[in-house]
Amino acid sequence: MIVVTGGAGFIGSNIVKGLNEAGEENIIVVDNLSNAEKHLNLNSLSIADYIDKDVFLENLSNFQNLSVIFHQGACSSTTEQDGKYMMSNNYEYSKTLLNYSLENKIDFLYASSASVYGSGKVGFYEKREAEYPLNVYGFSKFAFDNYVRRLIPQAKSQVLGLRYFNVYGPQENHKGRMASVAYHLYHQLQETGKMRLFEGSGSFRRDFIHVDDTVKINLHFFESKTSGIFNAGTGKARSFEDIATVIKSLNGSGEIESIPFPEDLRGKYQEFTEAGLENLRAAGYEKEFMSIEEGMQQYFAKLSNTDGRYI
């Protein structure tokens, strides 16, 4: 039996889709459907069961024959200010699942984040000296990564963390403000004929990775059983203006305008990210990544035809 926490979310539902395509349907989705819109992410998927995230944790010992947990569930809001909630939801919940997995030799693949690197002044590679998160979301991921590092040497089953960079693609509709810049720019263009970028966006460069590529990385490690913490990005930073230009080209028209930088993001915003891929490649992942031109062509078509969902 496979468990995917956050399985009704963005990356989680795409992992379920990838598992389905690989012939796996004996899957338990664990999530919180307080945001009822997320059920739409499950409509086209094949799963064995759905369980609320709190019920799952309270009854962990009752679940038999679990082989692997893809732990994707988290509060991913980089503007969340309730640190107590963030640490309970992202850190303590993750520790409980990990410890149970280690005790029962269940493989554990979890979502970390490039937010652990903060400004990236020391680079974006999987070493403690490169990590200095700018917000409490990043800290929750940073804290769990360091907890994992202490346990991996004694682990008798797989423990694998993937530091997702700027992921975009289908099934992110429910994320609101935290949806990708690609999602927001597309909808702005359709609604107003204009795309709004923060002032200075020409110098903001991020490592944008299509969600299909993150799924491929997960499935690679699902098969390889390698343990460790690895970057999940393309290794190539592109500007926000590049995204807008690609969308404008795909749309056939549109304008790009600047808006003031939000005050609540000052000092908490990564202006540059670019994944170091040496360790990922050394772990045997050899596939090439979609460029934003390739990825946005696919995503633009999905947004235009099905509002960005699998139907």
Backbone as CSV, one residue per row, in Angstrom:
resi,resn,N_x,N_y,N_z,CA_x,CA_y,CA_z,C_x,C_y,C_z
1,MET,0.845,-1.198,0.000,0.000,0.000,0.000,0.881,1.249,0.000
2,ILE,0.533,2.206,-0.840,1.254,3.465,-0.956,0.420,4.571,-0.323
3,VAL,1.050,5.432,0.455,0.387,6.604,1.028,0.962,7.854,0.389
4,VAL,0.096,8.775,-0.015,0.532,10.096,-0.487,-0.152,11.138,0.382
5,THR,0.586,11.749,1.299,0.003,12.843,2.071,0.036,14.100,1.198
6,GLY,-0.951,14.959,1.408,-1.084,16.098,0.497,-1.472,15.639,-0.892
7,GLY,-2.108,14.476,-0.967,-2.397,13.854,-2.261,-3.475,14.551,-3.064
8,ALA,-4.216,15.456,-2.426,-5.198,16.257,-3.160,-4.621,17.618,-3.527
9,GLY,-3.377,17.848,-3.148,-2.721,19.116,-3.437,-2.047,19.125,-4.797
10,PHE,-1.211,20.099,-5.011,-0.583,20.331,-6.308,0.397,19.209,-6.676
11,ILE,1.519,19.152,-6.017,2.524,18.140,-6.362,2.030,16.748,-5.971
12,GLY,1.336,16.644,-4.839,0.843,15.343,-4.396,-0.082,14.684,-5.397
13,SER,-1.041,15.443,-5.939,-1.972,14.845,-6.914,-1.253,14.470,-8.198
14,ASN,-0.220,15.216,-8.548,0.559,14.855,-9.724,1.384,13.591,-9.488
15,ILE,1.849,13.390,-8.255,2.531,12.138,-7.926,1.561,10.970,-8.016
16,VAL,0.340,11.144,-7.516,-0.668,10.084,-7.640,-0.908,9.766,-9.112
17,LYS,-1.016,10.791,-9.937,-1.198,10.587,-11.375,-0.021,9.799,-11.959
18,GLY,1.200,10.165,-11.579,2.378,9.451,-12.063,2.386,7.999,-11.620
19,LEU,1.977,7.743,-10.387,1.891,6.369,-9.890,0.827,5.587,-10.649
20,ASN,-0.315,6.213,-10.911,-1.366,5.572,-11.718,-0.820,5.171,-13.080
21,GLU,-0.093,6.075,-13.714,0.448,5.806,-15.046,1.491,4.694,-15.011
22,ALA,2.094,4.477,-13.831,3.057,3.386,-13.664,2.368,2.096,-13.230
23,GLY,1.018,2.113,-13.172,0.262,0.912,-12.845,-0.104,0.765,-11.387
24,GLU,0.165,1.792,-10.577,-0.136,1.729,-9.146,-1.485,2.384,-8.854
25,GLU,-2.385,1.631,-8.237,-3.681,2.186,-7.837,-4.001,1.903,-6.370
26,ASN,-3.174,1.098,-5.720,-3.383,0.769,-4.308,-2.794,1.900,-3.464
27,ILE,-3.459,3.046,-3.515,-2.936,4.296,-2.968,-3.934,4.893,-1.985
28,ILE,-3.443,5.271,-0.814,-4.241,6.039,0.146,-3.837,7.501,0.023
29,VAL,-4.802,8.367,-0.263,-4.560,9.809,-0.264,-4.917,10.346,1.116
30,VAL,-3.978,11.055,1.712,-4.181,11.705,3.004,-4.129,13.211,2.779
31,ASP,-5.140,13.923,3.248,-5.157,15.368,3.007,-6.169,16.024,3.948
32,ASN,-6.324,17.319,3.767,-7.299,18.122,4.503,-8.152,18.838,3.465
33,LEU,-9.410,18.468,3.365,-10.282,19.055,2.354,-11.126,20.210,2.894
34,SER,-10.582,20.920,3.893,-11.265,22.139,4.341,-11.436,23.100,3.180
35,ASN,-10.435,23.119,2.298,-10.581,23.812,1.014,-11.191,22.799,0.050
36,ALA,-12.517,22.829,-0.058,-13.232,21.785,-0.796,-12.861,21.730,-2.268
37,GLU,-12.353,22.838,-2.812,-11.982,22.868,-4.225,-10.939,21.806,-4.565
38,LYS,-10.150,21.408,-3.582,-9.087,20.442,-3.833,-9.612,19.091,-4.293
39,HIS,-10.897,18.788,-4.026,-11.420,17.490,-4.462,-11.330,17.350,-5.982
40,LEU,-11.358,18.480,-6.692,-11.281,18.426,-8.153,-9.962,17.814,-8.629
41,ASN,-8.918,17.927,-7.810,-7.627,17.337,-8.167,-7.640,15.815,-8.106
42,LEU,-8.651,15.249,-7.439,-8.729,13.795,-7.287,-9.698,13.137,-8.263
43,ASN,-10.527,13.946,-8.911,-11.622,13.385,-9.708,-11.168,12.427,-10.800
44,SER,-10.018,12.674,-11.403,-9.569,11.853,-12.526,-8.543,10.802,-12.119
45,LEU,-8.291,10.668,-10.805,-7.253,9.752,-10.332,-7.861,8.469,-9.768
46,SER,-7.058,7.408,-9.751,-7.492,6.118,-9.203,-6.797,5.888,-7.864
47,ILE,-7.578,5.855,-6.785,-7.026,5.632,-5.451,-7.858,4.589,-4.726
48,ALA,-7.275,4.000,-3.686,-7.979,2.979,-2.906,-8.771,3.595,-1.768
49,ASP,-8.291,4.737,-1.230,-8.961,5.312,-0.072,-8.531,6.762,0.096
50,TYR,-9.388,7.541,0.764,-9.057,8.904,1.177,-9.228,8.978,2.690
51,ILE,-8.242,9.595,3.375,-8.306,9.723,4.833,-7.857,11.128,5.224
52,ASP,-8.597,11.744,6.148,-8.214,13.057,6.652,-6.851,12.979,7.346
53,LYS,-6.085,14.055,7.242,-4.707,14.020,7.737,-4.636,13.810,9.250
54,ASP,-5.573,14.368,10.009,-5.552,14.180,11.455,-5.984,12.768,11.840
55,VAL,-6.979,12.258,11.156,-7.434,10.882,11.409,-6.314,9.894,11.098
56,PHE,-5.594,10.144,10.015,-4.492,9.260,9.636,-3.431,9.207,10.733
57,LEU,-3.029,10.381,11.229,-1.984,10.422,12.251,-2.436,9.750,13.540
58,GLU,-3.684,9.963,13.908,-4.214,9.386,15.144,-4.315,7.864,15.078
59,ASN,-4.406,7.311,13.868,-4.621,5.871,13.701,-3.493,5.185,12.934
60,LEU,-2.306,5.762,12.980,-1.188,5.222,12.211,-0.975,3.733,12.443
61,SER,-1.037,3.319,13.686,-0.726,1.922,14.000,-1.737,0.937,13.433
62,ASN,-2.889,1.450,12.989,-3.921,0.566,12.435,-3.721,0.258,10.956
63,PHE,-2.795,0.971,10.318,-2.581,0.766,8.887,-1.511,-0.299,8.668
64,GLN,-1.902,-1.370,8.014,-1.008,-2.501,7.800,-0.496,-2.516,6.352
65,ASN,0.659,-3.114,6.185,1.229,-3.357,4.855,1.525,-2.078,4.076
66,LEU,1.910,-1.013,4.780,2.350,0.188,4.077,3.776,-0.032,3.582
67,SER,4.017,0.249,2.313,5.353,0.058,1.746,6.118,1.367,1.609
68,VAL,5.390,2.463,1.347,6.052,3.741,1.126,5.088,4.880,1.435
69,ILE,5.633,5.947,1.994,4.874,7.181,2.204,5.542,8.294,1.401
70,PHE,4.776,8.884,0.481,5.206,10.113,-0.190,4.607,11.260,0.627
71,HIS,5.414,11.887,1.449,4.897,12.909,2.361,5.013,14.286,1.709
72,GLN,3.911,14.722,1.082,3.875,15.995,0.367,3.021,17.037,1.090
73,GLY,2.304,16.636,2.119,1.395,17.540,2.807,2.130,18.555,3.659
74,ALA,1.743,19.819,3.553,2.354,20.892,4.343,1.581,22.180,4.132
75,CYS,1.766,23.124,5.042,1.370,24.506,4.772,2.512,25.124,3.989
76,SER,2.240,25.545,2.753,3.308,26.044,1.880,3.290,27.560,1.727
77,SER,2.575,28.247,2.605,2.487,29.705,2.504,3.761,30.360,3.034
78,THR,4.468,31.041,2.163,5.705,31.718,2.575,5.426,33.011,3.326
79,THR,4.157,33.429,3.398,3.809,34.644,4.132,3.122,34.339,5.461
80,GLU,2.959,33.073,5.806,2.342,32.686,7.078,3.188,33.209,8.249
81,GLN,2.533,33.861,9.202,3.239,34.450,10.341,3.056,33.665,11.642
82,ASP,2.170,32.678,11.640,1.943,31.875,12.849,2.970,30.750,12.892
83,GLY,4.092,31.023,13.534,5.172,30.046,13.578,4.818,28.795,14.354
84,LYS,3.991,28.944,15.395,3.579,27.764,16.168,2.781,26.804,15.296
85,TYR,1.839,27.355,14.522,1.064,26.517,13.604,1.974,25.875,12.560
86,MET,2.872,26.675,11.986,3.749,26.166,10.929,4.596,25.001,11.430
87,MET,5.154,25.130,12.618,6.022,24.075,13.136,5.224,22.832,13.527
88,SER,4.009,23.034,14.030,3.157,21.878,14.352,2.769,21.129,13.083
89,ASN,2.349,21.868,12.072,1.835,21.267,10.836,2.944,20.693,9.965
90,ASN,4.035,21.407,9.833,5.092,21.003,8.894,6.206,20.199,9.546
91,TYR,6.528,20.508,10.791,7.679,19.879,11.448,7.261,18.709,12.338
92,GLU,6.395,18.961,13.313,6.023,17.895,14.244,5.274,16.762,13.541
93,TYR,4.352,17.107,12.655,3.615,16.083,11.896,4.591,15.225,11.099
94,SER,5.558,15.876,10.457,6.538,15.152,9.641,7.408,14.245,10.493
95,LYS,7.815,14.719,11.670,8.629,13.892,12.567,7.869,12.628,12.978
96,THR,6.594,12.789,13.317,5.801,11.622,13.729,5.725,10.585,12.611
97,LEU,5.451,11.051,11.384,5.380,10.130,10.245,6.723,9.463,9.976
98,LEU,7.792,10.241,10.036,9.119,9.687,9.780,9.480,8.634,10.822
99,ASN,9.285,8.945,12.088,9.654,7.991,13.141,8.858,6.702,13.030
100,TYR,7.569,6.813,12.692,6.760,5.619,12.484,7.295,4.815,11.298
101,SER,7.665,5.514,10.238,8.195,4.835,9.048,9.492,4.114,9.367
102,LEU,10.372,4.746,10.127,11.645,4.116,10.474,11.433,2.894,11.362
103,GLU,10.506,3.007,12.311,10.227,1.885,13.212,9.669,0.683,12.457
104,ASN,8.963,0.942,11.370,8.287,-0.134,10.639,8.895,-0.405,9.264
105,LYS,10.076,0.172,9.028,10.801,-0.030,7.771,9.944,0.297,6.545
106,ILE,9.267,1.433,6.620,8.469,1.956,5.511,9.284,3.039,4.805
107,ASP,9.450,2.940,3.511,10.186,3.971,2.778,9.468,5.316,2.903
108,PHE,10.250,6.376,3.016,9.706,7.704,3.316,10.340,8.726,2.379
109,LEU,9.534,9.227,1.437,9.985,10.251,0.492,9.201,11.526,0.787
110,TYR,9.900,12.622,1.067,9.185,13.806,1.538,9.575,15.062,0.758
111,ALA,8.702,16.054,0.879,8.902,17.337,0.201,9.654,18.298,1.104
112,SER,10.857,18.651,0.683,11.559,19.771,1.291,11.372,20.961,0.348
113,SER,12.206,21.960,0.463,11.992,23.174,-0.327,13.286,23.942,-0.517
114,ALA,13.399,24.593,-1.678,14.541,25.480,-1.933,14.507,26.702,-1.041
115,SER,13.386,26.916,-0.336,13.317,28.052,0.586,14.339,27.941,1.709
116,VAL,14.865,26.739,1.961,15.872,26.587,3.019,17.140,27.375,2.705
117,TYR,17.366,27.708,1.435,18.598,28.392,1.038,18.553,29.900,1.257
118,GLY,17.366,30.442,1.487,17.274,31.875,1.695,17.785,32.666,0.509
119,SER,18.649,33.632,0.764,19.148,34.508,-0.299,20.038,33.781,-1.293
120,GLY,20.573,32.633,-0.906,21.440,31.876,-1.805,22.834,32.447,-1.955
121,LYS,23.248,33.296,-1.029,24.571,33.933,-1.147,25.711,32.921,-1.155
122,VAL,25.488,31.770,-0.520,26.528,30.747,-0.457,26.309,29.670,-1.517
123,GLY,25.259,29.822,-2.327,24.964,28.837,-3.361,23.751,27.995,-3.006
124,PHE,23.388,27.121,-3.925,22.194,26.281,-3.768,22.603,24.812,-3.877
125,TYR,23.337,24.364,-2.889,23.747,22.968,-2.845,23.439,22.417,-1.460
126,GLU,23.316,21.095,-1.367,22.753,20.449,-0.190,23.768,20.333,0.944
127,LYS,24.193,21.488,1.451,25.133,21.552,2.567,24.629,22.551,3.600
128,ARG,24.890,22.275,4.851,24.400,23.110,5.945,24.832,24.573,5.794
129,GLU,26.041,24.822,5.316,26.532,26.193,5.229,25.810,27.045,4.189
130,ALA,25.040,26.401,3.291,24.302,27.135,2.261,22.883,27.479,2.707
131,GLU,22.495,27.078,3.909,21.092,27.148,4.324,20.857,28.251,5.360
132,TYR,19.955,29.177,5.032,19.588,30.246,5.950,18.230,30.791,5.526
133,PRO,17.131,30.110,5.922,15.784,30.480,5.442,15.372,31.884,5.860
134,LEU,14.544,32.505,4.998,14.114,33.890,5.205,12.747,34.006,5.867
135,ASN,12.003,32.897,5.963,10.664,32.937,6.555,10.415,31.647,7.331
136,VAL,9.352,31.634,8.123,9.121,30.492,9.007,8.730,29.244,8.223
137,TYR,8.129,29.398,7.037,7.891,28.225,6.195,9.228,27.570,5.854
138,GLY,10.165,28.369,5.372,11.483,27.834,5.047,12.152,27.218,6.259
139,PHE,11.968,27.847,7.426,12.565,27.299,8.644,11.972,25.942,8.992
140,SER,10.660,25.762,8.785,10.037,24.466,9.097,10.640,23.353,8.248
141,LYS,10.942,23.657,6.997,11.569,22.674,6.112,13.036,22.452,6.480
142,PHE,13.710,23.528,6.793,15.111,23.492,7.217,15.270,22.649,8.486
143,ALA,14.387,22.874,9.462,14.456,22.133,10.714,14.253,20.635,10.488
144,PHE,13.292,20.290,9.623,13.042,18.870,9.380,14.192,18.233,8.606
145,ASP,14.749,18.937,7.636,15.912,18.413,6.917,17.038,18.068,7.888
146,ASN,17.280,18.940,8.850,18.359,18.688,9.796,18.022,17.548,10.747
147,TYR,16.747,17.406,11.082,16.311,16.248,11.872,16.563,14.957,11.089
148,VAL,16.241,14.981,9.797,16.449,13.821,8.926,17.931,13.471,8.825
149,ARG,18.763,14.484,8.681,20.202,14.239,8.539,20.764,13.440,9.709
150,ARG,20.255,13.702,10.898,20.754,12.984,12.078,20.316,11.531,12.106
151,LEU,19.191,11.224,11.424,18.639,9.870,11.490,19.034,8.978,10.318
152,ILE,19.357,9.572,9.171,19.650,8.775,7.975,20.749,7.737,8.199
153,PRO,21.855,8.063,8.895,22.923,7.056,9.032,22.474,5.755,9.697
154,GLN,21.453,5.822,10.566,20.987,4.616,11.257,19.742,4.000,10.610
155,ALA,19.217,4.627,9.574,17.951,4.185,8.979,18.096,2.827,8.283
156,LYS,17.102,1.965,8.473,17.072,0.652,7.831,16.146,0.633,6.622
157,SER,15.538,1.774,6.331,14.669,1.914,5.163,14.976,3.267,4.516
158,GLN,14.423,3.486,3.347,14.718,4.702,2.584,14.156,5.950,3.261
159,VAL,14.986,6.996,3.312,14.544,8.331,3.720,15.080,9.305,2.680
160,LEU,14.177,9.953,1.964,14.566,10.759,0.804,13.840,12.102,0.841
161,GLY,14.603,13.191,0.842,14.021,14.527,0.795,14.336,15.203,-0.519
162,LEU,13.340,15.857,-1.100,13.536,16.586,-2.353,13.251,18.062,-2.127
163,ARG,14.242,18.890,-2.414,14.097,20.332,-2.263,13.540,20.918,-3.556
164,TYR,12.210,21.053,-3.592,11.553,21.589,-4.772,11.890,23.065,-4.949
165,PHE,12.209,23.430,-6.180,12.435,24.834,-6.506,11.089,25.435,-6.936
166,ASN,11.031,26.255,-7.937,9.773,26.937,-8.282,8.949,26.074,-9.233
167,VAL,8.033,25.311,-8.657,7.258,24.338,-9.418,6.013,25.009,-10.004
168,TYR,5.722,24.678,-11.255,4.513,25.175,-11.913,3.898,24.038,-12.714
169,GLY,2.621,24.167,-13.038,1.973,23.157,-13.859,0.568,22.853,-13.382
170,PRO,-0.073,21.846,-13.978,-1.474,21.534,-13.688,-1.752,21.206,-12.221
171,GLN,-2.985,21.505,-11.816,-3.539,21.135,-10.512,-3.113,22.067,-9.366
172,GLU,-2.730,23.299,-9.677,-2.369,24.236,-8.616,-3.453,25.289,-8.378
173,ASN,-4.623,25.111,-8.950,-5.695,26.116,-8.909,-6.074,26.548,-7.500
174,HIS,-6.022,25.630,-6.552,-6.493,25.897,-5.189,-5.516,26.708,-4.359
175,LYS,-4.317,26.973,-4.857,-3.253,27.526,-4.023,-3.347,29.031,-3.787
176,GLY,-4.272,29.699,-4.493,-4.455,31.125,-4.251,-3.190,31.919,-4.512
177,ARG,-2.834,32.755,-3.561,-1.661,33.612,-3.730,-0.379,32.811,-3.912
178,MET,-0.341,31.585,-3.394,0.865,30.766,-3.462,0.983,29.968,-4.764
179,ALA,0.028,30.112,-5.675,0.158,29.466,-6.987,1.341,30.082,-7.734
180,SER,1.813,29.400,-8.741,3.010,29.842,-9.458,2.783,31.160,-10.184
181,VAL,3.882,31.845,-10.476,3.795,33.085,-11.260,3.192,32.797,-12.629
182,ALA,3.460,31.629,-13.181,2.892,31.260,-14.483,1.363,31.222,-14.416
183,TYR,0.827,30.622,-13.359,-0.626,30.535,-13.184,-1.238,31.927,-13.077
184,HIS,-0.639,32.773,-12.254,-1.187,34.115,-12.049,-1.104,34.962,-13.316
185,LEU,0.030,34.898,-14.005,0.178,35.715,-15.209,-0.801,35.285,-16.296
186,TYR,-1.002,33.993,-16.433,-1.961,33.507,-17.431,-3.348,34.080,-17.156
187,HIS,-3.808,33.983,-15.916,-5.157,34.443,-15.591,-5.279,35.960,-15.658
188,GLN,-4.236,36.667,-15.276,-4.267,38.126,-15.436,-4.428,38.500,-16.904
189,LEU,-3.713,37.805,-17.753,-3.763,38.104,-19.188,-5.152,37.826,-19.758
190,GLN,-5.750,36.713,-19.358,-7.080,36.381,-19.876,-8.142,37.361,-19.376
191,GLU,-7.981,37.836,-18.152,-9.000,38.698,-17.550,-8.860,40.172,-17.936
192,THR,-7.606,40.638,-18.130,-7.387,42.075,-18.333,-6.589,42.411,-19.581
193,GLY,-5.987,41.409,-20.217,-5.114,41.677,-21.355,-3.732,42.148,-20.939
194,LYS,-3.495,42.164,-19.608,-2.197,42.613,-19.092,-1.660,41.619,-18.072
195,MET,-0.335,41.585,-17.945,0.331,40.787,-16.912,1.110,41.733,-16.011
196,ARG,0.946,41.581,-14.702,1.566,42.483,-13.738,2.752,41.806,-13.063
197,LEU,3.882,42.455,-13.119,5.093,41.954,-12.480,5.575,42.966,-11.443
198,PHE,6.170,42.456,-10.348,6.726,43.350,-9.347,7.834,44.203,-9.959
199,GLU,7.936,45.420,-9.489,9.052,46.276,-9.916,10.375,45.568,-9.640
200,GLY,11.260,45.584,-10.614,12.547,44.906,-10.465,12.541,43.469,-10.925
201,SER,11.417,43.015,-11.481,11.298,41.607,-11.864,12.278,41.196,-12.956
202,GLY,12.805,42.171,-13.683,13.795,41.830,-14.698,15.035,41.205,-14.091
203,SER,15.289,41.552,-12.812,16.465,40.998,-12.134,16.111,39.846,-11.209
204,PHE,14.800,39.546,-11.030,14.397,38.391,-10.241,14.479,37.146,-11.116
205,ARG,15.324,36.206,-10.732,15.499,34.999,-11.529,15.344,33.783,-10.633
206,ARG,14.496,32.876,-11.080,14.208,31.669,-10.298,14.421,30.430,-11.163
207,ASP,14.584,29.318,-10.481,14.696,28.016,-11.147,13.287,27.433,-11.243
208,PHE,12.653,27.615,-12.403,11.282,27.157,-12.627,11.298,25.723,-13.164
209,ILE,10.600,24.823,-12.462,10.562,23.417,-12.872,9.117,22.973,-13.046
210,HIS,8.836,22.337,-14.183,7.482,21.831,-14.446,7.192,20.669,-13.507
211,VAL,5.962,20.592,-13.020,5.603,19.566,-12.050,5.831,18.157,-12.590
212,ASP,5.709,17.948,-13.902,5.984,16.621,-14.468,7.413,16.182,-14.168
213,ASP,8.340,17.135,-14.181,9.729,16.793,-13.887,9.920,16.434,-12.422
214,THR,9.190,17.097,-11.521,9.300,16.728,-10.106,8.744,15.322,-9.874
215,VAL,7.704,14.962,-10.610,7.145,13.613,-10.495,8.162,12.576,-10.976
216,LYS,8.818,12.863,-12.082,9.830,11.935,-12.608,10.960,11.724,-11.608
217,ILE,11.356,12.792,-10.919,12.407,12.658,-9.911,11.921,11.781,-8.758
218,ASN,10.691,12.012,-8.299,10.133,11.179,-7.231,10.097,9.712,-7.625
219,LEU,9.644,9.432,-8.836,9.526,8.037,-9.267,10.891,7.392,-9.463
220,HIS,11.880,8.189,-9.849,13.250,7.662,-9.952,13.722,7.146,-8.593
221,PHE,13.530,7.954,-7.548,13.992,7.546,-6.221,13.090,6.476,-5.607
222,PHE,11.829,6.475,-5.979,10.919,5.407,-5.569,11.462,4.057,-6.020
223,GLU,12.044,4.027,-7.198,12.607,2.795,-7.748,14.017,2.519,-7.227
224,SER,14.827,3.571,-7.086,16.238,3.365,-6.737,16.465,3.078,-5.262
225,LYS,15.544,3.529,-4.393,15.629,3.345,-2.938,16.804,4.101,-2.311
226,THR,17.340,5.071,-3.004,18.428,5.890,-2.478,17.920,6.783,-1.351
227,SER,18.745,6.983,-0.334,18.426,7.918,0.738,19.268,9.180,0.609
228,GLY,18.785,10.267,1.199,19.515,11.521,1.179,18.590,12.690,0.941
229,ILE,19.175,13.869,0.806,18.433,15.094,0.508,18.998,15.663,-0.784
230,PHE,18.110,15.908,-1.759,18.542,16.315,-3.089,17.723,17.497,-3.605
231,ASN,18.373,18.347,-4.383,17.671,19.430,-5.063,16.777,18.866,-6.168
232,ALA,15.622,19.493,-6.339,14.721,19.152,-7.447,14.429,20.438,-8.209
233,GLY,15.357,20.808,-9.063,15.228,21.975,-9.923,15.883,21.655,-11.251
234,THR,15.907,22.621,-12.151,16.468,22.377,-13.482,17.932,22.755,-13.589
235,GLY,18.414,23.551,-12.622,19.785,24.043,-12.693,19.947,25.273,-13.561
236,LYS,18.816,25.849,-14.026,18.864,27.025,-14.895,17.863,28.065,-14.411
237,ALA,18.361,29.204,-13.975,17.488,30.284,-13.518,16.986,31.093,-14.706
238,ARG,15.718,31.463,-14.641,15.109,32.318,-15.669,14.353,33.446,-14.975
239,SER,14.192,34.561,-15.658,13.545,35.713,-15.047,12.026,35.600,-15.106
240,PHE,11.357,36.353,-14.233,9.905,36.433,-14.277,9.448,37.022,-15.613
241,GLU,10.245,37.950,-16.132,9.918,38.534,-17.438,9.963,37.486,-18.542
242,ASP,10.869,36.515,-18.409,10.919,35.429,-19.392,9.603,34.665,-19.414
243,ILE,9.062,34.376,-18.217,7.779,33.676,-18.129,6.687,34.491,-18.815
244,ALA,6.631,35.771,-18.494,5.603,36.637,-19.082,5.741,36.714,-20.593
245,THR,6.967,36.790,-21.088,7.205,36.883,-22.533,6.751,35.614,-23.243
246,VAL,7.019,34.462,-22.641,6.589,33.188,-23.226,5.062,33.119,-23.273
247,ILE,4.405,33.516,-22.186,2.939,33.481,-22.150,2.353,34.442,-23.179
248,LYS,2.938,35.619,-23.300,2.479,36.595,-24.297,2.579,36.016,-25.695
249,SER,3.683,35.335,-25.976,3.888,34.732,-27.297,2.851,33.636,-27.554
250,LEU,2.611,32.797,-26.551,1.635,31.711,-26.707,0.223,32.259,-26.883
251,ASN,-0.065,33.358,-26.215,-1.391,33.964,-26.292,-1.603,34.736,-27.592
252,GLY,-0.504,35.243,-28.156,-0.582,36.024,-29.382,-0.723,37.513,-29.157
253,SER,-0.900,37.925,-27.906,-1.010,39.352,-27.587,-0.909,39.524,-26.082
254,GLY,-0.790,40.775,-25.642,-0.748,41.061,-24.215,0.251,42.145,-23.880
255,GLU,0.072,42.734,-22.705,0.978,43.760,-22.222,1.571,43.327,-20.888
256,ILE,2.761,43.878,-20.591,3.430,43.612,-19.321,3.601,44.938,-18.597
257,GLU,3.093,45.019,-17.358,3.240,46.251,-16.598,3.830,45.964,-15.222
258,SER,4.451,46.981,-14.611,5.081,46.843,-13.307,4.143,47.323,-12.213
259,ILE,4.190,46.646,-11.062,3.432,47.056,-9.888,4.393,47.125,-8.702
260,PRO,4.074,47.892,-7.662,4.968,48.013,-6.502,5.215,46.674,-5.826
261,PHE,6.395,46.522,-5.277,6.746,45.299,-4.566,6.003,45.253,-3.235
262,PRO,5.314,44.131,-2.899,4.528,44.053,-1.659,5.384,44.218,-0.402
263,GLU,4.925,45.040,0.506,5.680,45.304,1.725,5.841,44.052,2.579
264,ASP,4.821,43.169,2.589,4.896,41.984,3.450,5.894,40.947,2.949
265,LEU,6.434,41.160,1.745,7.430,40.222,1.214,8.863,40.728,1.354
266,ARG,9.035,41.981,1.717,10.386,42.539,1.806,11.200,41.803,2.868
267,GLY,12.395,41.392,2.473,13.278,40.663,3.372,12.954,39.194,3.515
268,LYS,11.849,38.751,2.887,11.433,37.345,2.996,11.322,36.688,1.624
269,TYR,11.844,37.337,0.627,11.600,36.948,-0.763,12.913,36.554,-1.438
270,GLN,12.930,35.380,-2.028,14.121,34.933,-2.739,14.153,35.568,-4.133
271,GLU,15.109,36.425,-4.380,15.218,37.085,-5.679,15.918,36.205,-6.709
272,PHE,16.654,35.186,-6.232,17.376,34.310,-7.157,17.427,32.905,-6.587
273,THR,17.127,31.908,-7.431,17.337,30.507,-7.068,17.842,29.753,-8.301
274,GLU,18.730,28.801,-8.076,19.237,27.961,-9.166,19.830,26.702,-8.560
275,ALA,19.181,25.595,-8.786,19.555,24.340,-8.145,20.927,23.846,-8.599
276,GLY,21.743,23.480,-7.624,22.940,22.716,-7.938,22.534,21.265,-8.157
277,LEU,22.945,20.688,-9.279,22.460,19.356,-9.659,23.496,18.243,-9.508
278,GLU,24.661,18.561,-8.977,25.717,17.549,-8.902,25.273,16.307,-8.140
279,ASN,24.646,16.492,-7.002,24.253,15.339,-6.185,23.098,14.568,-6.818
280,LEU,22.166,15.292,-7.428,21.049,14.625,-8.105,21.565,13.758,-9.247
281,ARG,22.469,14.302,-10.037,23.039,13.532,-11.148,23.869,12.358,-10.634
282,ALA,24.608,12.576,-9.556,25.422,11.493,-8.988,24.550,10.364,-8.447
283,ALA,23.308,10.694,-8.086,22.370,9.676,-7.586,21.679,8.933,-8.722
284,GLY,22.069,9.226,-9.956,21.572,8.448,-11.089,20.430,9.055,-11.868
285,TYR,20.016,10.286,-11.514,18.924,10.904,-12.282,19.524,11.579,-13.512
286,GLU,19.216,11.046,-14.695,19.855,11.495,-15.925,18.924,12.221,-16.889
287,LYS,17.628,12.248,-16.605,16.678,12.860,-17.540,16.915,14.361,-17.670
288,GLU,16.648,14.879,-18.858,16.715,16.320,-19.078,15.422,16.966,-18.611
289,PHE,15.492,18.244,-18.300,14.333,18.975,-17.799,13.710,19.823,-18.903
290,MET,12.404,20.028,-18.785,11.732,20.918,-19.720,12.212,22.354,-19.521
291,SER,12.450,23.057,-20.616,12.688,24.496,-20.539,11.363,25.176,-20.232
292,ILE,11.401,26.460,-19.856,10.120,27.128,-19.610,9.328,27.268,-20.906
293,GLU,10.029,27.333,-22.046,9.305,27.387,-23.321,8.523,26.096,-23.544
294,GLU,9.154,24.953,-23.281,8.474,23.663,-23.441,7.396,23.471,-22.382
295,GLY,7.752,23.754,-21.142,6.813,23.546,-20.050,5.607,24.462,-20.137
296,MET,5.836,25.725,-20.489,4.718,26.663,-20.572,3.821,26.364,-21.765
297,GLN,4.376,25.823,-22.827,3.524,25.443,-23.961,2.522,24.374,-23.516
298,GLN,3.001,23.386,-22.765,2.109,22.348,-22.248,1.097,22.916,-21.256
299,TYR,1.601,23.747,-20.340,0.729,24.281,-19.287,-0.291,25.264,-19.848
300,PHE,0.122,26.085,-20.804,-0.787,27.044,-21.429,-1.959,26.301,-22.083
301,ALA,-1.631,25.203,-22.762,-2.685,24.414,-23.411,-3.636,23.817,-22.374
302,LYS,-3.081,23.327,-21.272,-3.923,22.738,-20.222,-4.799,23.809,-19.568
303,LEU,-4.228,24.979,-19.312,-5.002,26.072,-18.729,-6.122,26.510,-19.678
304,SER,-5.811,26.553,-20.956,-6.796,27.002,-21.945,-7.928,25.996,-22.129
305,ASN,-7.593,24.703,-22.048,-8.579,23.660,-22.357,-9.372,23.169,-21.148
306,THR,-8.714,23.063,-19.983,-9.380,22.473,-18.810,-9.158,23.295,-17.543
307,ASP,-8.783,24.564,-17.698,-8.482,25.428,-16.557,-7.352,24.853,-15.704
308,GLY,-6.466,24.099,-16.351,-5.287,23.607,-15.645,-5.502,22.362,-14.820
309,ARG,-6.554,21.626,-15.093,-6.816,20.387,-14.341,-6.771,19.181,-15.274
310,TYR,-6.607,18.010,-14.654,-6.719,16.763,-15.405,-8.182,16.347,-15.414
311,ILE,-8.738,16.206,-16.593,-10.145,15.821,-16.723,-10.259,14.583,-17.621
